[in-house]
């Protein structure tokens, strides 16, 4: 069993205390002499904000950009310092077990009305599991991308196959023509990271006010937008906020010689999706490892809630005994259940398997802290006794307690919007009268207002948890499809409007190409497996 010192290890390293501005300034001046807090003039070279008469707002936004990047850097440094050995990490955790780094066991129970800095988070190292150890050169290249936007970006991450490989290294060296066909002037770090298959790199930018952000960005980068921008930033932000999942994508943009796609989302929209799963569009992307380039305390807290919700949902879908690959595959597949692209020939059918199979250690880093905090889940594998097992590629076994009270508590602690849809499904199944159901929901709402701590499953939740595994899985999948289906569909349909027909057609062709390539690879793998089986029989 993996209990014992591991919870101390994880809870001691969930995310860094944020440093004071003076410390960040000195650190950045030392580490990046060219990117200390920008002056009014130099801020315009990098990024961010409003053109006040004295440049005051510009400098303020630039400082905030540096601070948010510094928070991500510090968390990444903490993550990278863990990648030595299990024993060294345990030593570090035990040596920093003072009160300032103790995990607040009730962090889910509190109403976080005041969360302005990283010091306000529940724990000194809260959320470090969200930051993946990463190649330093590639990370530096990615960090430069947000600085090419003057409009202020408070939260940013890179994701997808352009950042995290979804296939084993091939050793193939692409030609100059193949590289330039994707990245006109790709740095060597990008070429090495993408291992012979140049790909567009995807980003999400979290911003405070979408209309203001687009107004500034359209002045600097009008060529990033479709004809919709000719109607003004109000029209752009209206389409973003009222159609689909609240994200506005600009694909096939060249920044610093690299081909990127960036999506813009309002921070309040992102936070709501992470905590309530009203669309699961961005929450689902963050169920998988991403590279956070700029961090924000509210989003870090919200994403930790998102991750533990994904873990609980996966457990409700899984049997008592399963492997890590099955667990992470279930989690990674949640957001694809209702995605219309998976039902059409526009996505690799082996996508989830490829994501998990080639990123096992990153998934373990992301979810191990949360696995260790759940009382009904633990590792049950002799491999956990081996040295450095935390960073091995082995597919370890886990076991969960199927006690209906504990599983009922998991149902009760699912995200609010998602839980309400699941309750409605079971109201119909159990034929609960509407008045009785409304009273039950009202009591549930009152509990939410008091404290998360009171969210313990009652008789209704335990009935749900005791439903037959097949029926429970079917209802949960139905709710996931209801949650994702319409936002994902409308998000895709607004693509030609926001990206333009030419870029949308190019994107569609590439997706169809990936689907065909995936089908071809799957068929080849099946043929190889059959040939191996036939040879064994002989």
LOVEXVO-48446 format. One record per residue (C-alpha): x, y, z; residue in one letter. Coordinates in steps of 0.05 Angstrom, whole numbers. Last residue first. Layout:
<drenlos>
DRENLO       X       Y       Z  aa
DRENLO       X       Y       Z   A
...
</drenlos>
This chain:
<drenlos>
DRENLO       X       Y       Z  aa
DRENLO      65    -441    -681   X
DRENLO      15    -413    -631   X
DRENLO      65    -358    -612   X
DRENLO      73    -339    -685   X
DRENLO      -3    -331    -693   X
DRENLO      -6    -286    -632   X
DRENLO      50    -242    -659   X
DRENLO      15    -237    -727   X
DRENLO     -50    -217    -693   X
DRENLO     -14    -163    -653   X
DRENLO      20    -136    -715   X
DRENLO     -46    -134    -752   X
DRENLO     -80     -98    -694   X
DRENLO     -23     -47    -691   X
DRENLO     -28     -36    -766   X
DRENLO    -103     -25    -762   X
DRENLO     -94      24    -705   X
DRENLO     -40      61    -743   X
DRENLO     -84      68    -804   X
DRENLO    -144      91    -763   X
DRENLO    -100     143    -729   X
DRENLO     -73     168    -795   X
DRENLO    -143     174    -822   X
DRENLO    -166     213    -761   X
DRENLO    -105     257    -762   X
DRENLO    -118     274    -835   X
DRENLO    -190     291    -819   X
DRENLO    -165     338    -765   X
DRENLO    -117     370    -814   X
DRENLO    -172     380    -865   X
DRENLO    -217     412    -812   X
DRENLO    -163     461    -791   X
DRENLO    -150     482    -863   X
DRENLO    -224     492    -874   X
DRENLO    -229     534    -811   X
DRENLO    -169     577    -832   X
DRENLO    -201     592    -899   X
DRENLO    -271     602    -872   X
DRENLO    -252     654    -821   X
DRENLO    -229     642    -750   X
DRENLO    -286     673    -711   X
DRENLO    -344     661    -758   X
DRENLO    -317     597    -789   X
DRENLO    -305     570    -718   X
DRENLO    -375     587    -692   X
DRENLO    -398     517    -709   X
DRENLO    -343     485    -667   X
DRENLO    -361     524    -604   X
DRENLO    -434     510    -619   X
DRENLO    -420     435    -618   X
DRENLO    -375     437    -557   X
DRENLO    -426     478    -518   X
DRENLO    -483     432    -540   X
DRENLO    -449     365    -525   X
DRENLO    -408     378    -464   X
DRENLO    -457     377    -407   X
DRENLO    -509     332    -439   X
DRENLO    -454     283    -459   X
DRENLO    -427     283    -388   X
DRENLO    -497     272    -361   X
DRENLO    -507     212    -407   X
DRENLO    -439     184    -387   X
DRENLO    -459     190    -314   X
DRENLO    -525     155    -327   X
DRENLO    -492      98    -366   X
DRENLO    -438      88    -313   X
DRENLO    -491      84    -259   X
DRENLO    -532      35    -300   X
DRENLO    -474     -12    -312   X
DRENLO    -449      -8    -240   X
DRENLO    -518     -25    -213   X
DRENLO    -543      30    -168   X
DRENLO    -513      32     -99   X
DRENLO    -480     100    -110   X
DRENLO    -546     130    -133   X
DRENLO    -582     101     -72   X
DRENLO    -526     130     -29   X
DRENLO    -537     199     -59   X
DRENLO    -611     196     -43   X
DRENLO    -600     170      28   X
DRENLO    -551     224      46   X
DRENLO    -483     240      18   X
DRENLO    -441     287      57   X
DRENLO    -436     359      33   X
DRENLO    -433     389     103   X
DRENLO    -360     406      95   X
DRENLO    -375     447      33   X
DRENLO    -402     499      80   X
DRENLO    -463     541      95   X
DRENLO    -484     562      25   X
DRENLO    -477     492      -2   X
DRENLO    -520     465      55   X
DRENLO    -576     513      36   X
DRENLO    -572     489     -36   X
DRENLO    -578     417     -15   X
DRENLO    -639     433      28   X
DRENLO    -670     466     -33   X
DRENLO    -653     406     -76   X
DRENLO    -688     359     -27   X
DRENLO    -749     404     -25   X
DRENLO    -751     406    -101   X
DRENLO    -747     329    -103   X
DRENLO    -805     322     -54   X
DRENLO    -847     371     -94   X
DRENLO    -828     336    -160   X
DRENLO    -847     267    -137   X
DRENLO    -788     217    -139   X
DRENLO    -797     166    -194   X
DRENLO    -731     131    -177   X
DRENLO    -709     133    -250   X
DRENLO    -736     203    -263   X
DRENLO    -705     232    -200   X
DRENLO    -642     194    -220   X
DRENLO    -633     233    -284   X
DRENLO    -648     298    -248   X
DRENLO    -596     283    -195   X
DRENLO    -544     273    -249   X
DRENLO    -561     340    -280   X
DRENLO    -555     374    -212   X
DRENLO    -488     341    -199   X
DRENLO    -459     369    -263   X
DRENLO    -481     440    -246   X
DRENLO    -454     434    -175   X
DRENLO    -389     398    -185   X
DRENLO    -388     328    -153   X
DRENLO    -384     328     -77   X
DRENLO    -451     294     -64   X
DRENLO    -433     237    -111   X
DRENLO    -367     227     -76   X
DRENLO    -403     226      -8   X
DRENLO    -449     172     -35   X
DRENLO    -386     132     -54   X
DRENLO    -362     136      17   X
DRENLO    -430     116      45   X
DRENLO    -439      62      -8   X
DRENLO    -373      27      11   X
DRENLO    -339       9     -55   X
DRENLO    -269      21     -27   X
DRENLO    -221      33     -84   X
DRENLO    -161      -7    -107   X
DRENLO    -101      13    -149   X
DRENLO     -52     -23    -194   X
DRENLO      11       6    -225   X
DRENLO      27      16    -299   X
DRENLO     102      25    -297   X
DRENLO     132      87    -330   X
DRENLO     173     105    -269   X
DRENLO     172     174    -236   X
DRENLO     136     157    -171   X
DRENLO     170      89    -169   X
DRENLO     236     124    -153   X
DRENLO     260      65    -111   X
DRENLO     212       6    -111   X
DRENLO     160      -3     -57   X
DRENLO     104      24    -100   X
DRENLO     118     -32    -150   X
DRENLO      88     -81    -100   X
DRENLO      20     -54    -122   X
DRENLO     -42     -34     -84   X
DRENLO     -45      41     -92   X
DRENLO    -100      75     -53   X
DRENLO    -171     101     -57   X
DRENLO    -228     108      -6   X
DRENLO    -198     160      40   X
DRENLO    -182     209     -16   X
DRENLO    -121     252      -1   X
DRENLO     -69     205     -30   X
DRENLO    -105     201     -97   X
DRENLO    -105     278     -98   X
DRENLO     -30     284     -90   X
DRENLO     -20     228    -141   X
DRENLO     -63     262    -194   X
DRENLO     -19     311    -232   X
DRENLO      47     276    -220   X
DRENLO      16     210    -240   X
DRENLO     -12     242    -304   X
DRENLO      57     269    -320   X
DRENLO      90     201    -307   X
DRENLO      40     166    -354   X
DRENLO      48     216    -411   X
DRENLO      58     172    -473   X
DRENLO       5     120    -457   X
DRENLO     -44     171    -430   X
DRENLO     -47     217    -491   X
DRENLO     -42     159    -541   X
DRENLO     -98     120    -508   X
DRENLO    -142     183    -508   X
DRENLO    -128     198    -581   X
DRENLO    -137     128    -609   X
DRENLO    -197     148    -651   X
DRENLO    -156     206    -680   X
DRENLO    -205     262    -691   X
DRENLO    -244     291    -750   X
DRENLO    -281     230    -777   X
DRENLO    -343     248    -737   X
DRENLO    -367     220    -671   X
DRENLO    -304     243    -635   X
DRENLO    -313     313    -663   X
DRENLO    -381     318    -631   X
DRENLO    -349     321    -562   X
DRENLO    -396     288    -512   X
DRENLO    -351     232    -488   X
DRENLO    -287     270    -504   X
DRENLO    -286     311    -440   X
DRENLO    -288     248    -397   X
DRENLO    -235     211    -437   X
DRENLO    -175     238    -400   X
DRENLO    -205     217    -333   X
DRENLO    -222     147    -357   X
DRENLO    -153     139    -389   X
DRENLO    -121     164    -325   X
DRENLO    -157     110    -285   X
DRENLO    -149      54    -336   X
DRENLO     -75      70    -344   X
DRENLO     -67      73    -269   X
DRENLO     -95       3    -263   X
DRENLO    -161     -22    -237   X
DRENLO    -194     -57    -178   X
DRENLO    -262     -39    -147   X
DRENLO    -294     -24    -215   X
DRENLO    -290      44    -250   X
DRENLO    -343      96    -270   X
DRENLO    -355     124    -200   X
DRENLO    -279     127    -192   X
DRENLO    -273     168    -255   X
DRENLO    -323     219    -228   X
DRENLO    -283     225    -163   X
DRENLO    -218     236    -201   X
DRENLO    -249     288    -246   X
DRENLO    -277     324    -185   X
DRENLO    -207     322    -153   X
DRENLO    -179     355    -216   X
DRENLO    -232     409    -220   X
DRENLO    -224     427    -147   X
DRENLO    -149     435    -159   X
DRENLO    -167     476    -220   X
DRENLO    -209     524    -179   X
DRENLO    -152     535    -129   X
DRENLO    -102     548    -184   X
DRENLO    -152     592    -221   X
DRENLO    -163     635    -159   X
DRENLO     -88     641    -147   X
DRENLO     -68     659    -219   X
DRENLO     -11     628    -258   X
DRENLO      26     647    -321   X
DRENLO      61     595    -363   X
DRENLO      23     533    -343   X
DRENLO      45     473    -385   X
DRENLO     -14     424    -389   X
DRENLO     -25     354    -363   X
DRENLO     -97     329    -373   X
DRENLO    -159     345    -334   X
DRENLO    -143     417    -354   X
DRENLO    -171     406    -423   X
DRENLO    -234     378    -392   X
DRENLO    -244     439    -349   X
DRENLO    -237     481    -412   X
DRENLO    -299     451    -445   X
DRENLO    -330     421    -383   X
DRENLO    -393     463    -400   X
DRENLO    -425     479    -333   X
DRENLO    -372     439    -297   X
DRENLO    -383     476    -231   X
DRENLO    -313     490    -204   X
DRENLO    -271     489    -267   X
DRENLO    -326     518    -311   X
DRENLO    -339     575    -263   X
DRENLO    -265     592    -258   X
DRENLO    -257     593    -333   X
DRENLO    -317     639    -343   X
DRENLO    -293     686    -288   X
DRENLO    -224     687    -320   X
DRENLO    -252     709    -387   X
DRENLO    -227     663    -442   X
DRENLO    -181     674    -502   X
DRENLO    -158     616    -545   X
DRENLO     -92     615    -580   X
DRENLO     -69     574    -639   X
DRENLO       5     575    -654   X
DRENLO      55     571    -711   X
DRENLO     124     590    -686   X
DRENLO     170     643    -718   X
DRENLO     165     689    -658   X
DRENLO      89     688    -665   X
DRENLO      56     659    -728   X
DRENLO     -19     652    -721   X
DRENLO     -54     591    -750   X
DRENLO    -114     592    -703   X
DRENLO    -149     650    -667   X
DRENLO    -197     619    -617   X
DRENLO    -250     655    -576   X
DRENLO    -274     616    -515   X
DRENLO    -340     624    -478   X
DRENLO    -362     552    -485   X
DRENLO    -405     560    -547   X
DRENLO    -438     626    -565   X
DRENLO    -452     682    -515   X
DRENLO    -384     702    -488   X
DRENLO    -342     695    -551   X
DRENLO    -394     721    -600   X
DRENLO    -408     781    -555   X
DRENLO    -333     792    -545   X
DRENLO    -322     797    -620   X
DRENLO    -382     841    -632   X
DRENLO    -361     889    -577   X
DRENLO    -289     889    -603   X
DRENLO    -311     920    -668   X
DRENLO    -352     901    -729   X
DRENLO    -289     895    -771   X
DRENLO    -267     842    -722   X
DRENLO    -317     793    -752   X
DRENLO    -275     795    -816   X
DRENLO    -228     745    -784   X
DRENLO    -176     761    -732   X
DRENLO    -101     751    -724   X
DRENLO     -87     803    -777   X
DRENLO    -113     858    -731   X
DRENLO     -55     844    -684   X
DRENLO     -37     908    -646   X
DRENLO    -101     947    -650   X
DRENLO    -142     882    -650   X
DRENLO    -106     861    -586   X
DRENLO    -125     924    -548   X
DRENLO    -199     919    -567   X
DRENLO    -197     844    -557   X
DRENLO    -174     853    -485   X
DRENLO    -224     908    -469   X
DRENLO    -281     864    -496   X
DRENLO    -256     803    -459   X
DRENLO    -246     833    -390   X
DRENLO    -200     798    -339   X
DRENLO    -161     752    -386   X
DRENLO    -143     679    -387   X
DRENLO    -101     660    -448   X
DRENLO    -105     588    -473   X
DRENLO     -49     563    -518   X
DRENLO     -41     510    -573   X
DRENLO      24     495    -610   X
DRENLO      19     478    -684   X
DRENLO      57     414    -699   X
DRENLO     125     395    -728   X
DRENLO     135     320    -729   X
DRENLO     209     302    -723   X
DRENLO     211     301    -648   X
DRENLO     166     359    -626   X
DRENLO     212     378    -568   X
DRENLO     274     379    -613   X
DRENLO     243     425    -664   X
DRENLO     215     471    -611   X
DRENLO     282     478    -575   X
DRENLO     316     490    -642   X
DRENLO     275     553    -651   X
DRENLO     223     550    -707   X
DRENLO     227     600    -763   X
DRENLO     168     590    -810   X
DRENLO     137     537    -764   X
DRENLO      89     491    -801   X
DRENLO     112     487    -873   X
DRENLO     179     513    -849   X
DRENLO     191     448    -812   X
DRENLO     173     404    -870   X
DRENLO     216     446    -918   X
DRENLO     276     442    -871   X
DRENLO     270     367    -871   X
DRENLO     246     328    -811   X
DRENLO     294     285    -771   X
DRENLO     262     219    -749   X
DRENLO     284     192    -682   X
DRENLO     214     163    -674   X
DRENLO     201     184    -603   X
DRENLO     138     149    -577   X
DRENLO      71     181    -593   X
DRENLO      25     232    -561   X
DRENLO      80     282    -546   X
DRENLO      63     338    -496   X
DRENLO      72     408    -524   X
DRENLO      49     404    -596   X
DRENLO       5     346    -577   X
DRENLO     -39     390    -534   X
DRENLO     -28     444    -483   X
DRENLO       3     512    -469   X
DRENLO     -22     552    -409   X
DRENLO     -36     624    -393   X
DRENLO     -67     664    -336   X
DRENLO     -66     739    -326   X
DRENLO     -57     763    -398   X
DRENLO     -59     838    -408   X
DRENLO     -65     864    -480   X
DRENLO       5     881    -505   X
DRENLO      14     812    -535   X
DRENLO      84     788    -553   X
DRENLO      98     773    -480   X
DRENLO      48     716    -483   X
DRENLO      94     678    -531   X
DRENLO     160     687    -493   X
DRENLO     140     635    -441   X
DRENLO     136     581    -494   X
DRENLO     208     592    -516   X
DRENLO     231     590    -443   X
DRENLO     193     525    -432   X
DRENLO     227     494    -492   X
DRENLO     295     513    -466   X
DRENLO     281     488    -395   X
DRENLO     251     421    -415   X
DRENLO     192     411    -368   X
DRENLO     172     387    -300   X
DRENLO      96     394    -300   X
DRENLO      60     445    -258   X
DRENLO     -10     424    -235   X
DRENLO      21     383    -178   X
DRENLO      46     449    -150   X
DRENLO     -25     464    -130   X
DRENLO     -16     484     -57   X
DRENLO      56     492     -36   X
DRENLO      47     540      22   X
DRENLO     -24     515      35   X
DRENLO     -95     539      35   X
DRENLO     -83     595     -15   X
DRENLO     -83     666      11   X
DRENLO      -7     673       3   X
DRENLO     -17     662     -71   X
DRENLO     -50     729     -75   X
DRENLO    -120     757     -81   X
DRENLO    -163     702     -51   X
DRENLO    -211     733      -3   X
DRENLO    -282     705     -10   X
DRENLO    -257     634     -11   X
DRENLO    -315     598      21   X
DRENLO    -282     542      59   X
DRENLO    -297     468      60   X
DRENLO    -251     445       4   X
DRENLO    -190     471      42   X
DRENLO    -211     433     104   X
DRENLO    -148     390     113   X
DRENLO    -103     452     110   X
DRENLO     -38     422      88   X
DRENLO      20     441     132   X
DRENLO      73     484      98   X
DRENLO      73     545     144   X
DRENLO      64     501     205   X
DRENLO     132     470     195   X
DRENLO     141     405     157   X
DRENLO     197     430     113   X
DRENLO     250     380     132   X
DRENLO     200     323     127   X
DRENLO     182     343      56   X
DRENLO     254     351      34   X
DRENLO     272     283      63   X
DRENLO     212     250      30   X
DRENLO     233     282     -36   X
DRENLO     303     255     -28   X
DRENLO     277     185     -13   X
DRENLO     230     184     -73   X
DRENLO     286     204    -119   X
DRENLO     308     264    -159   X
DRENLO     248     294    -195   X
DRENLO     220     334    -137   X
DRENLO     263     395    -151   X
DRENLO     229     400    -219   X
DRENLO     161     410    -186   X
DRENLO     187     464    -140   X
DRENLO     219     499    -199   X
DRENLO     154     494    -237   X
DRENLO     117     526    -178   X
DRENLO     168     582    -177   X
DRENLO     163     593    -252   X
DRENLO      87     595    -250   X
DRENLO      88     647    -195   X
DRENLO     141     686    -233   X
DRENLO      96     687    -294   X
DRENLO      39     716    -254   X
DRENLO      86     767    -224   X
DRENLO     117     786    -290   X
DRENLO      48     797    -321   X
DRENLO      27     838    -261   X
DRENLO      88     882    -269   X
DRENLO      71     892    -343   X
DRENLO      -1     910    -324   X
DRENLO      24     962    -275   X
DRENLO      74     989    -327   X
DRENLO      20     999    -379   X
DRENLO     -28    1029    -328   X
DRENLO      24    1081    -310   X
DRENLO      43    1097    -382   X
DRENLO      40    1170    -366   X
DRENLO     -20    1187    -409   X
DRENLO     -48    1117    -400   X
DRENLO     -41    1068    -458   X
DRENLO     -76    1009    -427   X
DRENLO     -47     941    -421   X
DRENLO       4     889    -433   X
DRENLO      58     863    -469   X
DRENLO     130     857    -487   X
DRENLO     159     914    -529   X
DRENLO     109     963    -500   X
DRENLO     134     948    -431   X
DRENLO     203     971    -452   X
DRENLO     180    1043    -461   X
DRENLO     141    1049    -397   X
DRENLO     195    1013    -358   X
DRENLO     192     939    -353   X
DRENLO     199     900    -288   X
DRENLO     262     859    -300   X
DRENLO     260     824    -367   X
DRENLO     326     837    -401   X
DRENLO     366     817    -341   X
DRENLO     328     751    -337   X
DRENLO     352     708    -279   X
DRENLO     381     764    -237   X
DRENLO     330     819    -253   X
DRENLO     277     766    -248   X
DRENLO     297     746    -178   X
DRENLO     305     818    -155   X
DRENLO     236     836    -181   X
DRENLO     205     774    -152   X
DRENLO     235     789     -84   X
DRENLO     211     861     -88   X
DRENLO     141     838    -109   X
DRENLO     137     792     -48   X
DRENLO     142     718     -61   X
DRENLO      84     671     -71   X
DRENLO      84     610     -27   X
DRENLO      93     550     -72   X
DRENLO      45     495     -89   X
DRENLO      24     424     -69   X
DRENLO      90     403     -40   X
DRENLO      80     386      34   X
DRENLO      13     353      19   X
DRENLO      49     308     -30   X
DRENLO     106     285      13   X
DRENLO      64     282      76   X
DRENLO      13     240      39   X
DRENLO      70     195      15   X
DRENLO      97     182      84   X
DRENLO      46     128     102   X
DRENLO      -1     103      48   X
DRENLO      24      70     -15   X
DRENLO       0       0       0   X
</drenlos>
